[in-house]
Amino acid sequence: MAKLELGAGVASNFEDLVVKPVRTLAAHTIEVGSVLSGVFGIGTLADKIADNYRKFLFGHSTLLDMPDRPRFVINATNVLSKSLWRFSKSFMWDWRVGKVPNPTVDIAVAVAASSAFSPALSPVELDLKESDYDPNTGASLQRPPFTTRVLLADGRVCDDLGLETAWRRYQTILVSDAGGVDGAEPDPEPDWFNHARRV
């Protein structure tokens, strides 16, 4: 993973490393192609979304490639435990299932899990081993199948604004709910496709 080059407190390659890849991704509608290839091809919809994140943004960088500062936490929801699954450089953790130190999961997979809205793009599946976990770090579910087959949906299912990872640690938290708001719809379409699109 390429690093930002800092000079006088300014990243001289910010445009190349951040702005251009994000604009390239934004120029593509990855959901439609992913849905079609997931339905008619090999692999799941979540796999196709992760492939697009690899292609346009992250390559094959893993969580271990993320910077130490600032600390990035990517949230998803563990469908089995109904708890938050946190991805970060130093660990993955569901407080009920346990902590996986030094995760080698691709950043693209973590972001795909975080954006895997239900039911169309979820679940993202992680196949883990019990030995991947630090012993006795889960509250009540540190046993198979919870430890070995992790199914993830987007983080908003458990924590809509993504505050759980920070609210107990800090006295002041500033939150911007910048989600786009559709206009009122007096007679929304009830079929699955149009309902899912609106939701």
N, CA, C and O of each residue as an XYZ file, in Angstrom:
796
protein
N       0.850     -1.170      0.000
C       0.000      0.000      0.000
C       0.892      1.228      0.000
O       1.762      1.367      0.860
N       0.681      2.118     -0.957
C       1.482      3.326     -1.060
C       1.209      4.236      0.135
O       0.103      4.250      0.675
N       2.221      4.990      0.539
C       2.109      5.877      1.695
C       2.017      7.324      1.227
O       2.560      7.699      0.188
N       1.318      8.120      2.019
C       1.275      9.552      1.756
C       2.634     10.150      2.060
O       3.257      9.814      3.068
N       3.090     11.032      1.192
C       4.375     11.705      1.372
C       4.110     13.064      1.993
O       3.531     13.947      1.360
N       4.542     13.224      3.249
C       4.269     14.458      3.972
C       5.455     15.404      3.874
O       6.601     15.013      4.098
N       5.163     16.645      3.539
C       6.159     17.701      3.506
C       5.508     18.970      4.008
O       4.499     19.403      3.451
N       6.060     19.580      5.051
C       5.489     20.788      5.661
C       4.039     20.550      6.093
O       3.204     21.451      6.005
N       3.746     19.329      6.561
C       2.412     19.023      7.057
C       1.368     18.789      5.982
O       0.181     18.670      6.286
N       1.796     18.722      4.725
C       0.868     18.531      3.608
C       1.288     17.293      2.830
O       2.472     17.091      2.558
N       0.312     16.467      2.476
C       0.602     15.266      1.682
C       0.710     15.668      0.212
O      -0.284     16.048     -0.408
N       1.911     15.584     -0.338
C       2.119     16.021     -1.722
C       1.492     15.072     -2.733
O       1.233     15.476     -3.867
N       1.242     13.823     -2.357
C       0.658     12.851     -3.287
C      -0.781     12.487     -2.919
O      -1.276     11.439     -3.333
N      -1.452     13.338     -2.149
C      -2.833     13.093     -1.733
C      -3.760     12.938     -2.937
O      -4.622     12.059     -2.954
N      -3.581     13.790     -3.936
C      -4.415     13.743     -5.147
C      -4.305     12.365     -5.818
O      -5.317     11.770     -6.186
N      -3.084     11.867     -5.972
C      -2.879     10.587     -6.655
C      -3.329      9.389     -5.824
O      -3.903      8.442     -6.362
N      -3.073      9.423     -4.520
C      -3.365      8.256     -3.682
C      -4.783      8.202     -3.153
O      -5.284      7.117     -2.856
N      -5.446      9.343     -3.027
C      -6.775      9.361     -2.426
C      -7.836      9.888     -3.394
O      -8.808      9.193     -3.689
N      -7.653     11.100     -3.880
C      -8.694     11.753     -4.674
C      -8.979     11.008     -5.974
O     -10.138     10.713     -6.266
N      -7.958     10.701     -6.753
C      -8.184     10.045     -8.050
C      -8.826      8.663     -7.910
O      -9.773      8.373     -8.642
N      -8.358      7.796     -7.003
C      -9.035      6.497     -6.859
C     -10.497      6.615     -6.421
O     -11.348      5.869     -6.905
N     -10.793      7.546     -5.509
C     -12.178      7.713     -5.061
C     -13.045      8.211     -6.219
O     -14.174      7.753     -6.395
N     -12.517      9.145     -7.003
C     -13.278      9.639     -8.161
C     -13.477      8.541     -9.197
O     -14.541      8.459     -9.812
N     -12.475      7.701     -9.398
C     -12.606      6.587    -10.342
C     -13.691      5.627     -9.888
O     -14.518      5.196    -10.691
N     -13.694      5.289     -8.594
C     -14.743      4.419     -8.056
C     -16.109      5.077     -8.203
O     -17.075      4.420     -8.592
N     -16.198      6.370     -7.895
C     -17.482      7.075     -7.963
C     -18.017      7.153     -9.387
O     -19.219      7.326     -9.587
N     -17.146      7.029    -10.370
C     -17.578      7.088    -11.769
C     -18.190      5.772    -12.238
O     -18.707      5.696    -13.353
N     -18.140      4.741    -11.409
C     -18.683      3.429    -11.769
C     -19.836      3.069    -10.835
O     -19.782      3.352     -9.639
N     -20.852      2.460    -11.369
C     -21.956      1.959    -10.560
C     -21.661      0.492    -10.272
O     -22.054     -0.395    -11.030
N     -20.965      0.253     -9.169
C     -20.495     -1.108     -8.909
C     -21.598     -2.036     -8.433
O     -21.477     -3.253     -8.573
N     -22.686     -1.484     -7.867
C     -23.740     -2.354     -7.347
C     -24.418     -3.145     -8.457
O     -24.633     -4.350     -8.320
N     -24.759     -2.472     -9.564
C     -25.500     -3.142    -10.636
C     -24.685     -4.282    -11.234
O     -25.182     -5.402    -11.355
N     -23.437     -4.006    -11.609
C     -22.580     -5.048    -12.162
C     -22.333     -6.169    -11.181
O     -22.296     -7.340    -11.557
N     -22.164     -5.806     -9.912
C     -21.930     -6.815     -8.882
C     -23.153     -7.704     -8.696
O     -23.034     -8.924     -8.575
N     -24.332     -7.081     -8.675
C     -25.565     -7.863     -8.516
C     -25.732     -8.811     -9.690
O     -26.006     -9.996     -9.494
N     -25.572     -8.308    -10.909
C     -25.752     -9.162    -12.091
C     -24.727    -10.283    -12.144
O     -25.082    -11.433    -12.404
N     -23.450     -9.964    -11.899
C     -22.437    -11.017    -11.951
C     -22.568    -11.971    -10.783
O     -22.241    -13.151    -10.910
N     -23.049    -11.473     -9.628
C     -23.271    -12.349     -8.479
C     -24.431    -13.295     -8.699
O     -24.380    -14.452     -8.283
N     -25.483    -12.809     -9.355
C     -26.659    -13.645     -9.613
C     -26.376    -14.655    -10.718
O     -26.758    -15.820    -10.611
N     -25.698    -14.205    -11.791
C     -25.513    -15.063    -12.952
C     -24.105    -15.643    -13.072
O     -23.849    -16.440    -13.974
N     -23.191    -15.264    -12.187
C     -21.817    -15.737    -12.285
C     -21.420    -16.607    -11.122
O     -22.261    -17.199    -10.446
N     -20.124    -16.676    -10.898
C     -19.572    -17.470     -9.803
C     -19.243    -16.530     -8.658
O     -18.713    -15.440     -8.873
N     -19.555    -16.950     -7.445
C     -19.294    -16.128     -6.280
C     -20.543    -15.405     -5.828
O     -21.572    -15.420     -6.503
N     -20.432    -14.767     -4.664
C     -21.567    -14.061     -4.089
C     -21.539    -12.594     -4.491
O     -20.542    -12.099     -5.019
N     -22.642    -11.909     -4.235
C     -22.697    -10.473     -4.482
C     -21.638     -9.762     -3.649
O     -20.976     -8.844     -4.133
N     -21.478    -10.181     -2.411
C     -20.489     -9.566     -1.529
C     -19.077     -9.746     -2.086
O     -18.250     -8.840     -1.980
N     -18.795    -10.909     -2.677
C     -17.489    -11.146     -3.301
C     -17.248    -10.158     -4.436
O     -16.142     -9.642     -4.593
N     -18.278     -9.900     -5.220
C     -18.146     -8.988     -6.364
C     -17.907     -7.553     -5.902
O     -17.111     -6.831     -6.502
N     -18.594     -7.139     -4.840
C     -18.379     -5.797     -4.292
C     -16.935     -5.682     -3.789
O     -16.261     -4.693     -4.076
N     -16.455     -6.681     -3.043
C     -15.072     -6.667     -2.557
C     -14.095     -6.617     -3.721
O     -13.090     -5.909     -3.650
N     -14.373     -7.356     -4.796
C     -13.507     -7.326     -5.988
C     -13.418     -5.919     -6.569
O     -12.343     -5.482     -6.981
N     -14.544     -5.210     -6.601
C     -14.534     -3.835     -7.109
C     -13.764     -2.901     -6.189
O     -13.050     -2.021     -6.669
N     -13.894     -3.072     -4.877
C     -13.104     -2.260     -3.946
C     -11.607     -2.534     -4.140
O     -10.793     -1.614     -4.067
N     -11.248     -3.795     -4.386
C      -9.846     -4.118     -4.668
C      -9.383     -3.420     -5.944
O      -8.316     -2.806     -5.986
N     -10.205     -3.529     -6.972
C      -9.843     -2.994     -8.286
C      -9.657     -1.481     -8.263
O      -8.690     -0.966     -8.824
N     -10.577     -0.767     -7.618
C     -10.567      0.691     -7.712
C      -9.885      1.408     -6.551
O      -9.423      2.536     -6.719
N      -9.811      0.775     -5.370
C      -9.310      1.515     -4.212
C      -8.152      0.874     -3.452
O      -7.128      1.520     -3.233
N      -8.299     -0.377     -3.050
C      -7.406     -0.917     -2.038
C      -6.383     -1.939     -2.522
O      -5.452     -2.270     -1.787
N      -6.537     -2.443     -3.741
C      -5.658     -3.529     -4.168
C      -5.802     -4.698     -3.211
O      -6.903     -4.989     -2.743
N      -4.706     -5.364     -2.920
C      -4.742     -6.500     -1.991
C      -4.167     -6.129     -0.624
O      -3.654     -6.989      0.091
N      -4.254     -4.856     -0.266
C      -3.789     -4.415      1.047
C      -4.665     -5.041      2.127
O      -5.876     -5.186      1.958
N      -4.038     -5.405      3.226
C      -4.765     -6.007      4.347
C      -4.912     -4.993      5.471
O      -4.356     -3.896      5.417
N      -5.663     -5.378      6.481
C      -5.827     -4.515      7.650
C      -4.480     -4.168      8.280
O      -4.314     -3.081      8.833
N      -3.522     -5.084      8.198
C      -2.197     -4.830      8.759
C      -1.447     -3.739      8.006
O      -0.483     -3.184      8.533
N      -1.867     -3.421      6.786
C      -1.235     -2.368      5.988
C      -1.765     -0.977      6.319
O      -1.220      0.019      5.843
N      -2.814     -0.895      7.123
C      -3.375      0.414      7.462
C      -2.398      1.176      8.357
O      -1.580      0.565      9.045
N      -2.481      2.507      8.348
C      -1.557      3.288      9.188
C      -1.872      3.109     10.671
O      -2.980      2.722     11.041
N      -0.883      3.395     11.507
C      -1.097      3.347     12.950
C      -1.938      4.543     13.407
O      -2.759      4.431     14.317
N      -1.713      5.688     12.757
C      -2.453      6.911     13.073
C      -2.841      7.604     11.793
O      -2.003      7.695     10.895
N      -4.047      8.098     11.646
C      -5.130      7.937     12.609
C      -5.577      6.480     12.670
O      -5.325      5.704     11.748
N      -6.235      6.123     13.751
C      -6.714      4.753     13.925
C      -8.029      4.594     13.189
O      -9.006      5.279     13.494
N      -8.054      3.694     12.223
C      -9.266      3.422     11.463
C      -9.977      2.210     12.058
O      -9.347      1.195     12.352
N     -11.296      2.322     12.232
C     -12.125      1.204     12.669
C     -13.254      1.083     11.653
O     -13.977      2.045     11.393
N     -13.393     -0.095     11.090
C     -14.434     -0.365     10.096
C     -15.453     -1.281     10.762
O     -15.111     -2.373     11.215
N     -16.703     -0.836     10.821
C     -17.744     -1.582     11.535
C     -18.615     -2.402     10.597
O     -18.958     -1.962      9.500
N     -18.963     -3.590     11.041
C     -19.951     -4.445     10.388
C     -20.798     -5.059     11.502
O     -20.488     -4.905     12.683
N     -21.851     -5.744     11.123
C     -22.707     -6.419     12.105
C     -22.560     -7.916     11.943
O     -22.715     -8.440     10.840
N     -22.263     -8.612     13.031
C     -22.191    -10.064     13.020
C     -23.624    -10.596     13.070
O     -24.325    -10.427     14.067
N     -24.042    -11.236     11.992
C     -25.423    -11.708     11.881
C     -25.706    -12.812     12.907
O     -26.830    -12.923     13.396
N     -24.707    -13.618     13.235
C     -24.929    -14.706     14.189
C     -25.100    -14.194     15.615
O     -26.009    -14.630     16.321
N     -24.238    -13.275     16.045
C     -24.273    -12.809     17.435
C     -25.154    -11.580     17.643
O     -25.488    -11.236     18.777
N     -25.531    -10.916     16.544
C     -26.275     -9.652     16.591
C     -25.485     -8.572     17.302
O     -26.065     -7.716     17.971
N     -24.164     -8.603     17.164
C     -23.274     -7.624     17.787
C     -22.404     -6.976     16.726
O     -22.329     -7.440     15.589
N     -21.750     -5.894     17.121
C     -20.853     -5.192     16.219
C     -19.572     -5.998     16.020
O     -18.986     -6.492     16.983
N     -19.146     -6.125     14.777
C     -17.863     -6.743     14.434
C     -16.957     -5.603     13.994
O     -17.253     -4.917     13.015
N     -15.854     -5.395     14.712
C     -14.955     -4.285     14.411
C     -13.691     -4.787     13.719
O     -13.033     -5.717     14.185
N     -13.372     -4.148     12.597
C     -12.119     -4.397     11.884
C     -11.174     -3.241     12.190
O     -11.572     -2.080     12.090
N      -9.944     -3.534     12.556
C      -8.928     -2.498     12.720
C      -7.566     -3.133     12.435
O      -7.475     -4.336     12.191
N      -6.522     -2.329     12.466
C      -5.187     -2.849     12.163
C      -4.742     -3.894     13.192
O      -4.168     -4.922     12.831
N      -5.006     -3.627     14.460
C      -4.473     -4.518     15.492
C      -5.369     -5.706     15.830
O      -4.897     -6.695     16.392
N      -6.664     -5.618     15.491
C      -7.555     -6.746     15.799
C      -8.872     -6.640     15.048
O      -9.241     -5.583     14.536
N      -9.576     -7.780     14.998
C     -10.999     -7.842     14.672
C     -11.658     -8.319     15.959
O     -11.109     -9.165     16.665
N     -12.849     -7.770     16.269
C     -13.409     -8.130     17.567
C     -14.918     -8.006     17.569
O     -15.476     -6.996     17.140
N     -15.564     -9.038     18.053
C     -16.968     -9.043     18.438
C     -16.933     -9.362     19.928
O     -16.449    -10.427     20.313
N     -17.427     -8.476     20.764
C     -17.276     -8.647     22.209
C     -17.886     -9.938     22.727
O     -17.481    -10.433     23.778
N     -18.854    -10.490     22.005
C     -19.469    -11.744     22.445
C     -18.701    -12.962     21.939
O     -18.672    -13.996     22.605
N     -18.075    -12.844     20.755
C     -17.414    -13.991     20.117
C     -15.925    -14.038     20.431
O     -15.379    -15.121     20.641
N     -15.253    -12.885     20.469
C     -13.846    -12.859     20.791
C     -13.038    -11.966     19.873
O     -13.557    -11.375     18.926
N     -11.738    -11.882     20.184
C     -10.823    -10.994     19.478
C      -9.823    -11.785     18.643
O      -9.212    -12.741     19.123
N      -9.665    -11.370     17.377
C      -8.684    -11.952     16.466
C      -7.563    -10.935     16.304
O      -7.761     -9.904     15.662
N      -6.374    -11.207     16.877
C      -5.288    -10.234     16.773
C      -4.617    -10.270     15.400
O      -4.630    -11.295     14.718
N      -4.035     -9.147     15.008
C      -3.251     -9.032     13.777
C      -3.941     -9.647     12.562
O      -3.402    -10.566     11.946
N      -5.123     -9.152     12.212
C      -5.891     -9.763     11.122
C      -5.272     -9.510      9.755
O      -4.791     -8.415      9.465
N      -5.294    -10.540      8.925
C      -4.757    -10.428      7.566
C      -5.854    -10.317      6.523
O      -5.615    -10.569      5.342
N      -7.047     -9.946      6.941
C      -8.183     -9.777      6.032
C      -7.921     -8.577      5.126
O      -7.403     -7.556      5.576
N      -8.279     -8.703      3.849
C      -8.153     -7.583      2.917
C      -9.025     -6.417      3.371
O     -10.140     -6.616      3.853
N      -8.506     -5.192      3.214
C      -9.303     -4.001      3.509
C     -10.567     -4.011      2.660
O     -11.631     -3.604      3.127
N     -10.460     -4.474      1.420
C     -11.623     -4.532      0.526
C     -12.739     -5.396      1.113
O     -13.916     -5.069      0.956
N     -12.392     -6.484      1.779
C     -13.391     -7.363      2.397
C     -14.026     -6.665      3.599
O     -15.240     -6.746      3.790
N     -13.219     -5.982      4.410
C     -13.754     -5.259      5.564
C     -14.718     -4.164      5.120
O     -15.783     -3.997      5.713
N     -14.352     -3.420      4.083
C     -15.226     -2.343      3.593
C     -16.476     -2.935      2.943
O     -17.564     -2.375      3.072
N     -16.329     -4.063      2.245
C     -17.505     -4.730      1.667
C     -18.455     -5.177      2.772
O     -19.671     -5.052      2.627
N     -17.920     -5.694      3.870
C     -18.774     -6.096      4.995
C     -19.467     -4.885      5.591
O     -20.650     -4.943      5.925
N     -18.740     -3.798      5.724
C     -19.304     -2.584      6.301
C     -20.414     -1.989      5.438
O     -21.320     -1.328      5.945
N     -20.335     -2.229      4.135
C     -21.333     -1.661      3.221
C     -22.308     -2.703      2.681
O     -23.029     -2.433      1.720
N     -22.338     -3.881      3.284
C     -23.179     -4.978      2.796
C     -24.607     -4.853      3.309
O     -25.024     -5.571      4.218
N     -25.353     -3.917      2.701
C     -26.724     -3.719      3.191
C     -27.579     -4.944      2.876
O     -27.427     -5.610      1.852
N     -28.475     -5.196      3.808
C     -29.333     -6.385      3.720
C     -30.569     -6.077      2.902
O     -31.027     -4.935      2.916
N     -31.121     -7.028      2.200
C     -30.598     -8.374      2.019
C     -29.744     -8.515      0.761
O     -29.151     -9.571      0.542
N     -29.669     -7.488     -0.059
C     -29.054     -7.635     -1.385
C     -27.563     -7.936     -1.352
O     -27.114     -8.828     -2.072
N     -26.778     -7.230     -0.548
C     -25.325     -7.372     -0.600
C     -24.739     -8.112      0.591
O     -23.518     -8.172      0.738
N     -25.571     -8.668      1.429
C     -25.047     -9.418      2.566
C     -25.489    -10.875      2.442
O     -26.452    -11.174      1.736
N     -24.799    -11.769      3.116
C     -23.713    -11.508      4.044
C     -22.337    -11.622      3.384
O     -22.174    -12.245      2.335
N     -21.359    -11.001      4.036
C     -19.947    -11.241      3.742
C     -19.528    -12.327      4.721
O     -19.800    -12.228      5.918
N     -18.876    -13.349      4.223
C     -18.521    -14.482      5.085
C     -17.023    -14.541      5.330
O     -16.222    -14.454      4.400
N     -16.657    -14.692      6.603
C     -15.262    -14.916      6.990
C     -15.152    -16.340      7.517
O     -15.902    -16.738      8.409
N     -14.230    -17.092      6.973
C     -13.958    -18.439      7.482
C     -12.735    -18.359      8.381
O     -11.623    -18.121      7.910
N     -12.944    -18.559      9.677
C     -11.873    -18.449     10.650
C     -11.703    -19.768     11.390
O     -12.542    -20.664     11.296
N     -10.602    -19.871     12.126
C     -10.336    -21.037     12.969
C     -10.398    -20.588     14.430
O     -10.140    -19.426     14.745
N     -10.736    -21.507     15.298
C     -10.767    -21.166     16.719
C      -9.413    -20.653     17.188
O      -9.340    -19.781     18.054
N      -8.337    -21.195     16.613
C      -6.987    -20.786     17.005
C      -6.658    -19.357     16.571
O      -5.651    -18.807     17.016
N      -7.485    -18.736     15.708
C      -7.262    -17.349     15.299
C      -7.551    -16.366     16.431
O      -7.058    -15.238     16.415
N      -8.341    -16.786     17.405
C      -8.807    -15.901     18.473
C      -7.879    -15.930     19.686
O      -7.279    -16.958     19.997
N      -7.771    -14.784     20.367
C      -7.136    -14.772     21.680
C      -8.069    -15.511     22.633
O      -9.276    -15.270     22.615
N      -7.535    -16.412     23.472
C      -8.392    -17.164     24.396
C      -9.147    -16.251     25.364
O      -8.625    -15.229     25.807
N     -10.365    -16.633     25.679
C     -11.185    -15.980     26.695
C     -11.401    -14.480     26.454
O     -11.430    -13.691     27.399
N     -11.553    -14.096     25.183
C     -11.817    -12.688     24.871
C     -13.257    -12.457     24.439
O     -13.650    -11.322     24.171
N     -14.046    -13.525     24.368
C     -15.462    -13.399     24.033
C     -16.307    -13.586     25.282
O     -15.982    -14.408     26.140
N     -17.387    -12.830     25.386
C     -18.214    -12.864     26.594
C     -19.012    -14.152     26.738
O     -19.065    -14.721     27.828
N     -19.635    -14.624     25.660
C     -20.509    -15.783     25.832
C     -20.558    -16.717     24.628
O     -21.110    -17.812     24.728
N     -19.993    -16.310     23.492
C     -20.134    -17.107     22.265
C     -18.795    -17.511     21.648
O     -18.720    -17.726     20.438
N     -17.749    -17.616     22.445
C     -16.444    -17.978     21.886
C     -16.342    -19.498     21.738
O     -15.632    -20.191     22.466
N     -17.105    -19.966     20.740
C     -17.155    -21.393     20.418
C     -17.739    -21.521     19.012
O     -18.415    -20.612     18.532
N     -17.473    -22.664     18.348
C     -18.085    -22.879     17.027
C     -19.600    -22.984     17.184
O     -20.063    -23.447     18.226
N     -20.361    -22.586     16.224
C     -19.989    -22.054     14.913
C     -19.719    -20.554     14.920
O     -19.346    -19.997     13.887
N     -19.901    -19.879     16.075
C     -19.727    -18.430     16.132
C     -18.300    -18.001     15.804
O     -18.094    -16.945     15.205
N     -17.316    -18.810     16.190
C     -15.916    -18.456     15.957
C     -15.414    -18.861     14.578
O     -14.428    -18.303     14.095
N     -16.057    -19.798     13.951
C     -15.513    -20.344     12.703
C     -16.215    -19.866     11.439
O     -15.609    -19.833     10.368
N     -17.463    -19.503     11.551
C     -18.220    -19.033     10.376
C     -18.875    -17.707     10.734
O     -19.947    -17.671     11.337
N     -18.218    -16.627     10.355
C     -18.702    -15.297     10.691
C     -19.430    -14.729      9.476
O     -18.844    -14.588      8.403
N     -20.702    -14.407      9.651
C     -21.510    -13.809      8.587
C     -21.774    -12.353      8.948
O     -22.284    -12.050     10.027
N     -21.418    -11.453      8.026
C     -21.473    -10.028      8.328
C     -22.398     -9.264      7.387
O     -22.463     -9.544      6.190
N     -23.103     -8.306      7.949
C     -23.905     -7.346      7.194
C     -23.376     -5.954      7.555
O     -22.482     -5.819      8.389
N     -23.933     -4.933      6.923
C     -23.400     -3.595      7.171
C     -23.560     -3.193      8.633
O     -24.456     -3.667      9.331
N     -22.673     -2.311      9.076
C     -22.616     -1.925     10.476
C     -23.858     -1.233     10.994
O     -24.125     -1.274     12.195
N     -24.634     -0.593     10.114
C     -25.811      0.149     10.578
C     -26.876     -0.761     11.157
O     -27.735     -0.294     11.905
N     -26.847     -2.041     10.838
C     -27.830     -2.963     11.398
C     -27.728     -2.959     12.922
O     -28.743     -3.016     13.618
N     -26.504     -2.892     13.435
C     -26.274     -2.907     14.874
C     -26.091     -1.501     15.447
O     -26.532     -1.216     16.560
N     -25.436     -0.624     14.678
C     -25.044      0.693     15.188
C     -25.136      1.693     14.043
O     -24.162      1.910     13.322
N     -26.306      2.302     13.877
C     -26.611      3.099     12.692
C     -25.612      4.220     12.419
O     -25.258      4.444     11.261
N     -25.154      4.921     13.431
C     -24.217      6.024     13.216
C     -22.769      5.647     13.520
O     -21.891      6.509     13.467
N     -22.506      4.406     13.831
C     -21.133      3.963     14.071
C     -20.491      4.570     15.300
O     -19.305      4.902     15.281
N     -21.248      4.718     16.357
C     -20.733      5.367     17.558
C     -20.221      4.413     18.628
O     -19.455      4.816     19.503
N     -20.637      3.157     18.564
C     -20.323      2.232     19.662
C     -18.828      2.126     19.933
O     -18.422      2.007     21.089
N     -18.006      2.166     18.896
C     -16.563      2.007     19.096
C     -15.932      3.203     19.796
O     -14.820      3.091     20.311
N     -16.615      4.347     19.827
C     -16.016      5.546     20.398
C     -16.736      6.104     21.629
O     -16.098      6.758     22.454
N     -18.025      5.869     21.778
C     -18.790      6.629     22.773
C     -18.384      6.376     24.216
O     -18.599      7.246     25.060
N     -17.811      5.232     24.534
C     -17.378      4.967     25.907
C     -15.974      5.475     26.190
O     -15.558      5.544     27.347
N     -15.236      5.832     25.136
C     -13.833      6.189     25.309
C     -13.585      7.689     25.374
O     -12.534      8.121     25.849
N     -14.535      8.486     24.905
C     -14.297      9.923     24.793
C     -15.422     10.718     25.440
O     -16.560     10.254     25.510
N     -15.094     11.930     25.916
C     -16.104     12.781     26.534
C     -16.910     13.551     25.503
O     -18.079     13.860     25.732
N     -16.295     13.863     24.374
C     -16.975     14.635     23.332
C     -16.858     13.904     22.009
O     -15.763     13.526     21.591
N     -17.992     13.707     21.353
C     -18.021     13.066     20.039
C     -18.864     13.943     19.116
O     -19.999     14.291     19.442
N     -18.305     14.290     17.980
C     -19.036     15.068     16.984
C     -19.494     14.113     15.895
O     -18.688     13.358     15.351
N     -20.789     14.140     15.570
C     -21.359     13.202     14.611
C     -22.059     13.970     13.507
O     -22.810     14.909     13.771
N     -21.812     13.569     12.276
C     -22.533     14.142     11.150
C     -23.311     13.026     10.478
O     -22.720     12.106      9.913
N     -24.629     13.101     10.537
C     -25.465     12.128      9.851
C     -25.693     12.664      8.444
O     -26.699     13.317      8.165
N     -24.737     12.375      7.562
C     -24.739     12.970      6.226
C     -25.398     12.082      5.187
O     -25.207     12.289      3.989
N     -26.166     11.102      5.621
C     -26.843     10.233      4.670
C     -27.841     11.004      3.834
O     -28.529     11.896      4.331
N     -27.915     10.655      2.566
C     -28.876     11.305      1.681
C     -30.292     10.959      2.089
O     -30.580      9.811      2.428
N     -31.165     11.925      2.061
C     -32.550     11.700      2.448
C     -33.419     11.846      1.213
O     -33.441     12.902      0.579
N     -34.139     10.779      0.872
C     -35.075     10.848     -0.250
C     -36.294     11.644      0.174
O     -36.615     11.751      1.357
N     -36.957     12.194     -0.816
C     -38.183     12.926     -0.537
C     -39.288     11.990     -0.080
O     -39.191     10.770     -0.208
N     -40.330     12.587      0.449
C     -41.485     11.805      0.891
C     -42.102     11.088     -0.300
O     -42.095     11.606     -1.416
N     -42.636      9.896     -0.062
C     -43.261      9.086     -1.119
C     -44.607      8.606     -0.605
O     -44.653      7.714      0.242
N     -45.719      9.182     -1.099
C     -47.031      8.815     -0.571
C     -47.479      7.410     -0.940
O     -48.333      6.837     -0.264
N     -46.909      6.840     -2.014
C     -47.347      5.515     -2.452
C     -46.145      4.712     -2.951
O     -46.022      4.464     -4.151
N     -45.251      4.300     -2.029
C     -44.057      3.573     -2.466
C     -44.413      2.211     -3.050
O     -45.373      1.559     -2.640
N     -43.605      1.813     -4.019
C     -43.811      0.509     -4.655
C     -43.541     -0.601     -3.649
O     -42.522     -0.551     -2.960
N     -44.418     -1.605     -3.535
C     -44.236     -2.661     -2.539
C     -43.387     -3.848     -3.016
O     -43.002     -4.693     -2.208
N     -43.091     -3.916     -4.325
C     -42.330     -5.078     -4.797
C     -40.912     -5.030     -4.228
O     -40.404     -3.966     -3.877
N     -40.285     -6.210     -4.145
C     -38.992     -6.357     -3.486
C     -37.939     -5.427     -4.063
O     -37.235     -4.753     -3.311
N     -37.819     -5.377     -5.380
C     -36.759     -4.583     -5.998
C     -36.907     -3.099     -5.672
O     -35.960     -2.469     -5.202
N     -38.080     -2.544     -5.917
C     -38.278     -1.111     -5.666
C     -38.246     -0.783     -4.178
O     -37.762      0.281     -3.791
N     -38.748     -1.669     -3.350
C     -38.689     -1.447     -1.917
C     -37.232     -1.428     -1.444
O     -36.828     -0.538     -0.695
N     -36.446     -2.421     -1.889
C     -35.036     -2.497     -1.498
C     -34.272     -1.267     -1.984
O     -33.422     -0.737     -1.268
N     -34.576     -0.814     -3.204
C     -33.903      0.349     -3.762
C     -34.197      1.597     -2.915
O     -33.295      2.392     -2.647
N     -35.434      1.763     -2.502
C     -35.792      2.936     -1.696
C     -35.182      2.837     -0.299
O     -34.663      3.824      0.222
N     -35.241      1.662      0.302
C     -34.686      1.496      1.654
C     -33.181      1.715      1.627
O     -32.525      1.621      2.664
